[in-house]
Amino acid sequence: MSQPQQSAIRNRLLKAMSPNDFSLIQPHLELVSTELRQSLIKPHEPVQQLYFPESGFGSITTSGTGIQVEVGIVGREGLVGAIPVLLGSDRTPHACFVQSPGEMLRIEPVALCDAASESVSLNRLLLRYIQVQFVQAAQTALANASYTLDVRLARWLVMCQDRLDGDDLQITHEFISIMLGVRRPSTTLAVQALEGQQLIRARRGRITILDREALTALADDSYGLPEAEYARLIEGA
């Protein structure tokens, strides 16, 4: 199998690496296809693989008694499984599964950690990405605590579109309920509210974004801080 070339890669974190840093992990990258709901990281179990998404994205969730809530999204801007492995652990209480199928570049944790140990600049870039993930999780907590459901849904849809090619998201109301941590009837009302404003079009198992600009305006400052932090720490590094 031919090695992926940095110039052809779509993952923004890989593209942000210096050529020398990329060369340290290039031999260990393997392109794999993913399926909807595929488990990438299992809670409380050793992390077997890390994933740089090329297309599609994963959802990081935490669970309590009878409830599952999304705490992060990882698409082609990032790395699935980064936090526990790069901070010296082999597992996490959080799960990560494929929310939108596509292709990902897989690497074994030991290969990435060895490369980060060899290069100060690579280690710094990866730790900066962890900072971005912490900011995203904190912003999600703020949104869940402070904003109405239609605003939270608008934020979530814009974040999903950031990681997709196009305006269509294959998703059910039930799945949105899990991601936002609310009951399905509340989700249905929020979807209908956005559809009534002609911001989205909802069909069975699919939502089409019609007006991203208006969705972003509705999301207000619940959206944008992690994205700005990424631009500052990763692409501005």
Backbone hydrogen bonds in HBPLUS format (Angstrom, degrees):
<---DONOR---> <-ACCEPTOR-->    atom                        ^
c    i                          cat <-CA-CA->   ^        H-A-AA   ^      H-
h    n   atom  resd res      DA  || num        DHA   H-A  angle D-A-AA Bond
n    s   type  num  typ     dist DA aas  dist angle  dist       angle   num
A0008-ALA N   A0005-GLN O   2.97 MM   3  5.49 146.6  2.09 114.2 123.7     1
A0009-ILE N   A0006-GLN O   3.29 MM   3  5.19 154.0  2.36  99.8 107.4     2
A0015-LYS N   A0011-ASN O   3.06 MM   4  6.31 153.2  2.13 145.9 154.2     3
A0012-ARG N   A0076-ARG O   2.58 MM  64  5.98 150.2  1.67 161.9 172.6     4
A0016-ALA N   A0012-ARG O   3.00 MM   4  6.07 131.9  2.24 133.0 144.3     5
A0017-MET N   A0014-LEU O   3.23 MM   3  5.44 154.7  2.30 103.0 110.4     6
A0022-PHE N   A0018-SER O   2.87 MM   4  6.13 167.7  1.89 164.7 168.4     7
A0023-SER N   A0019-PRO O   2.99 MM   4  6.09 150.1  2.08 141.0 148.9     8
A0024-LEU N   A0021-ASP O   3.08 MM   3  5.35 141.8  2.23 103.4 114.1     9
A0025-ILE N   A0022-PHE O   3.10 MM   3  5.59 139.0  2.27 110.2 120.0    10
A0026-GLN N   A0022-PHE O   2.86 MM   4  5.85 139.5  2.02 154.0 167.1    11
A0028-HIS N   A0025-ILE O   2.89 MM   3  5.42 148.0  2.00 119.0 129.1    12
A0029-LEU N   A0026-GLN O   3.27 MM   3  5.49 169.1  2.28 112.9 116.2    13
A0030-GLU N   A0106-ARG O   2.91 MM  76  5.01 147.2  2.02 138.0 148.0    14
A0106-ARG N   A0030-GLU O   2.69 MM  76  5.01 170.7  1.70 146.7 143.6    15
A0032-VAL N   A0104-MET O   2.82 MM  72  5.46 163.5  1.85 162.4 168.0    16
A0104-MET N   A0032-VAL O   2.87 MM  72  5.46 161.4  1.91 159.4 165.8    17
A0034-THR N   A0102-GLY O   2.86 MM  68  5.41 161.8  1.89 150.7 150.6    18
A0038-GLN N   A0035-GLU O   2.99 MM   3  5.36 156.5  2.05 135.0 134.4    19
A0037-ARG N   A0098-VAL O   2.82 MM  61  4.81 154.5  1.88 146.2 145.2    20
A0098-VAL N   A0038-GLN O   2.81 MM  60  5.14 151.9  1.89 141.7 151.0    21
A0040-LEU N   A0096-CYS O   2.78 MM  56  5.44 163.8  1.81 150.9 153.3    22
A0041-ILE N   A0096-CYS O   3.02 MM  55  4.85 163.4  2.05 137.0 138.8    23
A0096-CYS N   A0041-ILE O   3.01 MM  55  4.85 155.7  2.07 138.1 135.8    24
A0045-GLU N   A0042-LYS O   3.41 MM   3  5.73 151.4  2.50 132.2 127.6    25
A0044-HIS N   A0092-THR O   2.69 MM  48  5.43 167.0  1.71 144.3 149.0    26
A0047-VAL N   A0090-ASP O   2.69 MM  43  5.72 153.2  1.76 155.5 163.3    27
A0050-LEU N   A0107-ILE O   2.86 MM  57  5.31 164.7  1.88 160.5 165.7    28
A0107-ILE N   A0050-LEU O   2.98 MM  57  5.31 153.2  2.06 144.0 147.8    29
A0051-TYR N   A0080-VAL O   3.24 MM  29  4.95 160.0  2.29 131.0 136.6    30
A0080-VAL N   A0051-TYR O   2.70 MM  29  4.95 164.7  1.72 156.0 155.2    31
A0052-PHE N   A0105-LEU O   2.82 MM  53  4.96 166.5  1.84 142.6 147.0    32
A0105-LEU N   A0052-PHE O   2.83 MM  53  4.96 170.5  1.83 139.0 139.8    33
A0054-GLU N   A0103-GLU O   2.81 MM  49  5.42 164.2  1.83 145.8 148.2    34
A0055-SER N   A0103-GLU O   3.09 MM  48  5.28 152.6  2.17 151.2 148.9    35
A0057-PHE N   A0100-SER O   2.99 MM  43  5.26 141.4  2.14 129.5 140.0    36
A0099-GLN N   A0057-PHE O   2.95 MM  42  5.90 152.2  2.02 141.3 150.4    37
A0100-SER N   A0057-PHE O   3.14 MM  43  5.26 159.7  2.19 152.5 150.0    38
A0058-GLY N   A0074-VAL O   2.81 MM  16  5.21 162.5  1.84 152.4 153.3    39
A0074-VAL N   A0058-GLY O   2.98 MM  16  5.21 165.6  2.00 143.8 147.5    40
A0059-SER N   A0097-PHE O   2.84 MM  38  5.57 159.7  1.88 162.0 167.2    41
A0097-PHE N   A0059-SER O   3.14 MM  38  5.57 150.2  2.23 144.0 148.3    42
A0060-ILE N   A0072-GLY O   2.81 MM  12  4.89 174.2  1.81 143.1 145.0    43
A0071-VAL N   A0060-ILE O   2.76 MM  11  5.69 167.8  1.77 153.2 157.3    44
A0061-THR N   A0095-ALA O   2.88 MM  34  5.32 158.0  1.93 143.3 150.6    45
A0095-ALA N   A0061-THR O   3.03 MM  34  5.32 156.8  2.08 149.5 154.5    46
A0062-THR N   A0069-VAL O   2.89 MM   7  5.54 157.7  1.94 157.8 162.6    47
A0069-VAL N   A0062-THR O   2.93 MM   7  5.54 168.8  1.94 166.5 169.5    48
A0064-GLY N   A0067-ILE O   2.86 MM   3  5.24 163.1  1.89 150.7 155.2    49
A0067-ILE N   A0064-GLY O   3.41 MM   3  5.24 172.9  2.41 106.8 108.5    50
A0070-GLU N   A0179-MET O   3.32 MM 109  4.70 155.1  2.39 112.9 118.4    51
A0078-GLY N   A0075-GLY O   2.98 MM   3  5.84 171.4  1.98 130.0 132.1    52
A0086-LEU N   A0082-ALA O   2.96 MM   4  5.76 165.4  1.98 158.6 163.5    53
A0087-LEU N   A0083-ILE O   3.15 MM   4  6.01 132.8  2.38 143.1 153.7    54
A0089-SER N   A0084-PRO O   2.74 MM   5  4.92 157.9  1.79 160.4 152.5    55
A0088-GLY N   A0085-VAL O   3.19 MM   3  5.38 159.6  2.23 109.9 111.0    56
A0111-ALA N   A0108-GLU O   3.06 MM   3  5.48 126.4  2.36 109.4 122.5    57
A0112-LEU N   A0108-GLU O   3.32 MM   4  6.72 157.0  2.37 155.6 161.8    58
A0113-CYS N   A0109-PRO O   2.94 MM   4  6.13 168.0  1.95 158.2 162.0    59
A0114-ASP N   A0110-VAL O   2.92 MM   4  5.95 154.2  1.99 142.1 149.1    60
A0115-ALA N   A0111-ALA O   3.15 MM   4  6.29 156.5  2.21 139.5 145.6    61
A0116-ALA N   A0112-LEU O   2.89 MM   4  6.15 157.6  1.94 151.0 157.4    62
A0117-SER N   A0113-CYS O   2.90 MM   4  6.08 144.3  2.03 142.4 151.9    63
A0118-GLU N   A0114-ASP O   3.08 MM   4  6.29 135.7  2.28 138.2 149.7    64
A0118-GLU N   A0115-ALA O   3.12 MM   3  5.06 128.1  2.40  92.9 106.7    65
A0119-SER N   A0115-ALA O   3.07 MM   4  6.30 135.9  2.27 144.7 155.9    66
A0123-ASN N   A0119-SER O   3.08 MM   4  6.24 165.0  2.10 147.8 152.2    67
A0124-ARG N   A0120-VAL O   2.93 MM   4  6.12 155.6  1.99 147.1 154.0    68
A0125-LEU N   A0121-SER O   3.04 MM   4  6.22 158.4  2.08 143.7 149.0    69
A0126-LEU N   A0122-LEU O   3.02 MM   4  6.25 164.8  2.04 155.6 159.0    70
A0127-LEU N   A0123-ASN O   2.98 MM   4  6.17 154.5  2.05 147.2 154.3    71
A0128-ARG N   A0124-ARG O   2.94 MM   4  6.14 146.8  2.05 144.3 153.7    72
A0129-TYR N   A0125-LEU O   3.03 MM   4  6.37 143.6  2.17 141.7 151.6    73
A0130-ILE N   A0126-LEU O   3.10 MM   4  6.47 147.8  2.21 140.7 148.9    74
A0131-GLN N   A0127-LEU O   3.10 MM   4  6.44 149.7  2.19 142.1 149.7    75
A0132-VAL N   A0128-ARG O   3.12 MM   4  6.52 149.0  2.22 142.6 150.2    76
A0132-VAL N   A0129-TYR O   3.04 MM   3  5.00 115.1  2.48  93.4 109.0    77
A0133-GLN N   A0129-TYR O   3.02 MM   4  6.43 153.1  2.10 149.6 156.7    78
A0134-PHE N   A0130-ILE O   2.96 MM   4  6.30 153.8  2.03 151.6 158.7    79
A0135-VAL N   A0131-GLN O   2.99 MM   4  6.29 156.0  2.05 149.3 155.8    80
A0136-GLN N   A0132-VAL O   2.91 MM   4  6.22 155.7  1.97 149.7 156.5    81
A0137-ALA N   A0133-GLN O   2.97 MM   4  6.21 161.3  2.00 149.6 154.0    82
A0138-ALA N   A0134-PHE O   2.93 MM   4  6.16 157.9  1.98 149.0 155.3    83
A0139-GLN N   A0135-VAL O   2.88 MM   4  6.07 154.8  1.94 148.3 155.3    84
A0140-THR N   A0136-GLN O   2.91 MM   4  6.14 146.8  2.02 145.5 154.8    85
A0141-ALA N   A0137-ALA O   3.03 MM   4  6.33 153.5  2.11 144.6 151.2    86
A0142-LEU N   A0138-ALA O   2.99 MM   4  6.29 154.4  2.06 145.0 152.0    87
A0143-ALA N   A0139-GLN O   2.89 MM   4  6.10 161.2  1.93 146.3 151.4    88
A0144-ASN N   A0140-THR O   2.92 MM   4  6.10 162.9  1.95 151.2 155.6    89
A0145-ALA N   A0141-ALA O   3.06 MM   4  6.17 142.4  2.21 141.1 150.7    90
A0146-SER N   A0142-LEU O   2.89 MM   4  5.84 142.2  2.03 151.4 161.0    91
A0147-TYR N   A0143-ALA O   3.10 MM   4  5.28 157.5  2.15 140.5 141.6    92
A0151-VAL N   A0148-THR O   3.14 MM   3  5.43 122.5  2.49 102.9 116.5    93
A0152-ARG N   A0148-THR O   3.02 MM   4  6.36 160.8  2.06 153.9 159.8    94
A0153-LEU N   A0149-LEU O   2.82 MM   4  6.00 155.0  1.89 149.5 156.3    95
A0154-ALA N   A0150-ASP O   2.96 MM   4  6.11 153.8  2.03 138.4 145.6    96
A0155-ARG N   A0151-VAL O   2.96 MM   4  6.23 161.9  1.99 151.7 156.1    97
A0156-TRP N   A0152-ARG O   2.96 MM   4  6.15 162.4  1.99 146.9 151.8    98
A0157-LEU N   A0153-LEU O   2.93 MM   4  6.11 160.2  1.96 153.0 157.6    99
A0158-VAL N   A0154-ALA O   3.06 MM   4  6.26 160.0  2.11 150.8 155.8   100
A0159-MET N   A0155-ARG O   2.95 MM   4  6.19 159.6  1.99 152.1 158.1   101
A0160-CYS N   A0156-TRP O   2.93 MM   4  6.16 151.3  2.01 144.9 152.9   102
A0161-GLN N   A0157-LEU O   2.92 MM   4  6.16 160.3  1.96 147.5 152.8   103
A0162-ASP N   A0158-VAL O   2.97 MM   4  6.22 144.6  2.10 145.0 154.4   104
A0163-ARG N   A0160-CYS O   2.94 MM   3  5.42 148.1  2.04 110.6 120.1   105
A0164-LEU N   A0161-GLN O   3.09 MM   3  4.96 172.0  2.10 109.6 110.8   106
A0209-ILE N   A0167-ASP O   2.89 MM  42  5.14 166.7  1.91 145.0 147.7   107
A0169-LEU N   A0207-ILE O   2.83 MM  38  5.23 156.7  1.88 153.0 161.0   108
A0207-ILE N   A0169-LEU O   2.83 MM  38  5.23 157.0  1.88 149.7 157.6   109
A0171-ILE N   A0205-GLY O   2.96 MM  34  4.95 122.8  2.30 101.1 113.4   110
A0176-ILE N   A0172-THR O   3.02 MM   4  6.37 158.6  2.06 151.5 157.4   111
A0177-SER N   A0173-HIS O   2.95 MM   4  6.18 152.5  2.03 146.3 153.7   112
A0178-ILE N   A0174-GLU O   3.23 MM   4  6.60 146.8  2.35 140.9 148.6   113
A0179-MET N   A0175-PHE O   3.02 MM   4  6.36 161.8  2.05 151.7 156.4   114
A0180-LEU N   A0176-ILE O   2.89 MM   4  6.10 152.9  1.96 154.8 161.3   115
A0181-GLY N   A0177-SER O   2.80 MM   4  5.67 118.5  2.18 134.7 149.5   116
A0182-VAL N   A0177-SER O   3.03 MM   5  5.09 151.3  2.11 139.3 145.8   117
A0181-GLY N   A0178-ILE O   3.31 MM   3  5.03 141.5  2.47  91.4 102.2   118
A0186-SER N   A0183-ARG O   3.10 MM   3  5.56 125.6  2.41 110.2 123.0   119
A0187-THR N   A0183-ARG O   3.21 MM   4  6.59 153.5  2.29 149.0 157.0   120
A0187-THR N   A0184-ARG O   3.02 MM   3  4.99 114.5  2.46  97.0 113.2   121
A0188-THR N   A0184-ARG O   2.94 MM   4  6.24 159.5  1.98 160.0 165.2   122
A0189-LEU N   A0185-PRO O   3.15 MM   4  6.41 156.4  2.21 144.0 149.3   123
A0190-ALA N   A0186-SER O   3.04 MM   4  6.32 155.0  2.11 146.7 153.5   124
A0191-VAL N   A0187-THR O   2.88 MM   4  6.15 161.1  1.92 157.7 162.7   125
A0192-GLN N   A0188-THR O   2.95 MM   4  6.12 159.9  1.99 147.2 153.0   126
A0193-ALA N   A0189-LEU O   2.91 MM   4  6.10 144.0  2.04 141.1 151.1   127
A0194-LEU N   A0190-ALA O   3.11 MM   4  6.42 158.7  2.15 150.0 153.8   128
A0195-GLU N   A0191-VAL O   2.92 MM   4  6.11 153.3  1.99 148.1 156.6   129
A0196-GLY N   A0192-GLN O   2.80 MM   4  5.89 148.1  1.90 141.2 149.8   130
A0197-GLN N   A0193-ALA O   3.24 MM   4  6.52 133.2  2.47 134.7 145.6   131
A0197-GLN N   A0194-LEU O   3.26 MM   3  5.18 132.9  2.50  91.0 103.1   132
A0199-LEU N   A0194-LEU O   3.02 MM   5  5.48 167.2  2.04 163.7 159.8   133
A0198-GLN N   A0195-GLU O   2.91 MM   3  4.86 156.4  1.97 105.2 111.0   134
A0210-LEU N   A0199-LEU O   2.85 MM  11  5.19 156.5  1.91 134.3 138.0   135
A0211-ASP N   A0199-LEU O   3.19 MM  12  4.91 150.6  2.28 135.6 129.6   136
A0201-ARG N   A0208-THR O   2.81 MM   7  5.06 146.1  1.93 143.5 153.6   137
A0208-THR N   A0201-ARG O   2.82 MM   7  5.06 167.5  1.84 150.8 155.1   138
A0203-ARG N   A0206-ARG O   2.83 MM   3  5.14 178.8  1.83 161.6 161.6   139
A0206-ARG N   A0203-ARG O   2.96 MM   3  5.14 168.8  1.97 132.0 128.8   140
A0215-LEU N   A0211-ASP O   3.05 MM   4  6.31 156.1  2.10 149.3 156.7   141
A0216-THR N   A0212-ARG O   2.83 MM   4  6.05 161.7  1.86 157.9 162.0   142
A0217-ALA N   A0213-GLU O   3.01 MM   4  6.25 150.1  2.10 140.7 149.1   143
A0218-LEU N   A0214-ALA O   2.91 MM   4  6.15 152.9  1.98 145.7 152.9   144
A0219-ALA N   A0215-LEU O   2.88 MM   4  6.16 154.5  1.95 148.9 156.2   145
A0220-ASP N   A0216-THR O   3.16 MM   4  6.38 131.2  2.41 135.9 147.5   146
A0220-ASP N   A0217-ALA O   3.19 MM   3  5.10 134.4  2.41  93.2 105.5   147
A0222-SER N   A0219-ALA O   3.11 MM   3  5.68 156.2  2.17 138.3 140.7   148
A0223-TYR N   A0220-ASP O   3.40 MM   3  6.25 169.6  2.41 118.3 121.1   149
A0228-ALA N   A0224-GLY O   2.87 MM   4  6.01 152.3  1.95 147.6 154.8   150
A0229-GLU N   A0225-LEU O   2.91 MM   4  6.13 154.1  1.98 151.2 158.9   151
A0230-TYR N   A0226-PRO O   2.87 MM   4  6.10 147.2  1.98 143.8 152.5   152
A0231-ALA N   A0227-GLU O   3.10 MM   4  6.39 160.2  2.14 144.1 148.7   153
A0232-ARG N   A0228-ALA O   2.97 MM   4  6.20 150.9  2.06 143.5 151.7   154
A0233-LEU N   A0229-GLU O   2.84 MM   4  5.93 170.2  1.85 152.4 155.2   155
A0234-ILE N   A0230-TYR O   2.81 MM   4  5.37 158.5  1.85 144.9 151.8   156
A0235-GLU N   A0230-TYR O   3.37 MM   5  6.82 153.5  2.44 143.6 151.0   157
A0236-GLY N   A0231-ALA O   2.77 MM   5  5.77 108.5  2.29 137.5 156.6   158
A0237-ALA N   A0234-ILE O   3.36 MM   3  5.19 159.8  2.41  96.0 101.7   159
